[in-house]
Amino acid sequence: MKAEISVTKLDNRLRGIFPSSFTPGDVLEREIPEPGTVLFRLLKPAEAPLVKARKWKGKVMGAKRRIDSAKIAAAIRADRDAR
């Protein structure tokens, strides 16, 4: 098995772009085996909610019910606070 090597450059907010094998929401383990080396391992893939698509006025839409914007804001805040 050949190891995939990927180089990631950080931006000014210390965010990196990872290869397509990782997706937003994945849980990663960071390991520093020696100074100057950092390894990331996938522990748990992201859990994406499933929403059935439906047609409405000729357009494809997501959920049937209206999503409360306060719930969305609370979920975003909770995610940011968890970081």
Buried (B, 14 or more C-beta within 10 A) or exposed (E): EEEEEEEEEEEEEEEEEBEEEBEEEBEEEEEEEEEEEEEBEBEEEEEEEEEEEEEEEEEEEEEEEEEEEEEEEEEEEEEEEEE
